[in-house]
Amino acid sequence: AAALLAESGKEGITYLFKCGTHEEFGYTSLCTALAFYFILSCWTAGSAVASGLVIPMLYTGALYGRIMGLILVSIFGVQNNEYGAWIDPGLFAAIGAASFFSGVSRLTISLTVIMVS
């Protein structure tokens, strides 16, 4: 949890996007960081202070994507074959970051696809 909350947002997103690290973070640390960043992002977006919301949006999406990836790994296990290799929490973190960012900022589908690839 310290790596997620004490580091900068850019480094935290890099940690979350790493593939093959399904045992790096637990559910409690991810859910704690998700609640913390989501509440602070909502508070910052509603204030009249000019501040960046791009990194907190990407971070929040990466956190919930990684949680979904961990749930799938706990259900199906770690897959090494060619059909199950897509079940990776790092990949789900990237998809979650793109989906949350596109949903909050109303980006078009093409920009979201560019961001994921």
N, C-alpha and C positions, 0 to 999 in steps of 0.2 A: 504494500500500500504506500510505502514511503517513496518508491520510485514513481508512482502515479501522481501523488499529491505534492511532493517537494520539488520535483524537477519542473522545468518549463514545459509549456504545452507542446511545443515542437518535439522535444525529446520524449515526452509521454506518448505522443502519437506514434513516434518511431518504435517505441517498445511494443505498442499494441499491434502494429502492422507486421511484426516479425512472424514468419511462418515457421512451423515446427516447434513452437514453444507453448504447447498446450498445458504444461504444468508450471508455467512461470507465475501466473496470477490465479488466485482463488476467487470464489464467488463473493466472499465478504469484502475483499479489497476492491474488486471491480464495482460492486453495488454501492459501496461507500463513496468511491470517487465519482460514480455516476450521479448519485444524489447531491453531492457537494457541488459538482460542476453545473448540473442542471438548475439548481436553485440559484446559484450565483449568476448564471447566464441569463435566467429570467429576470433577476433583479437588475442586472446591468442593462438589458435591453429596454426595460421600462423606465430607466432613469434618463435624465436629460444630459448626462455626461457623454461626450463623444469618446467612445472607446471601441476597440475592435471586437467583433463577435465571430470572426471567421474561425480562429483557432478553437475557441470554446465549442462552437457548433461541430467542428470536425472531431474534437475530443469526445464530446458527448455521444455522437454517432458511433465512433470507434469503440467506445465502452459498451454500448448496448449491443453492437454487432459482435464483439468478442464474447459477451455473455451468451448470446445465442449460439455462437460457435462452440463454446464450452458445453452447452446443453446437448448439442448434437454429438460432440465427442463422447460425452458420458452415455448417450443412448447407443450409438453405433460403434464406439471404440475408435482407436486410431487406425485408419485405413491406409494401406500401402499399395494396394492394387490400382490399376489404371482407372477403374470406375468410381472408386471411393476416395481418391486423392483430393477431391474438392472440399472434403470435410476438414477444414483447417480454421482455427479461430482467428488467425491473422488475416486470412482471406475474408472471413465474415466481418472483421473489423473494418476493412477497406470498403466493403459493400455497405455496411452500416453507416460509416462516415459519409459516403456519397449520398445515401438515401436521406439521412437527417439533414445534411447541408442543402440538398435540393428541395426538401420539403419545407424547410424554414425560410430559405431565401428565394423560393420559387424559380429556381433555375430551370432551364429547358432540359429535355431529355438528352440532347446531344452533348451539352456541357457535362452532365453527370456521367455519360459513357466515357467521355474524354478523361474525366477525373479518375474513373475506375481503371482505365487501361493504361 
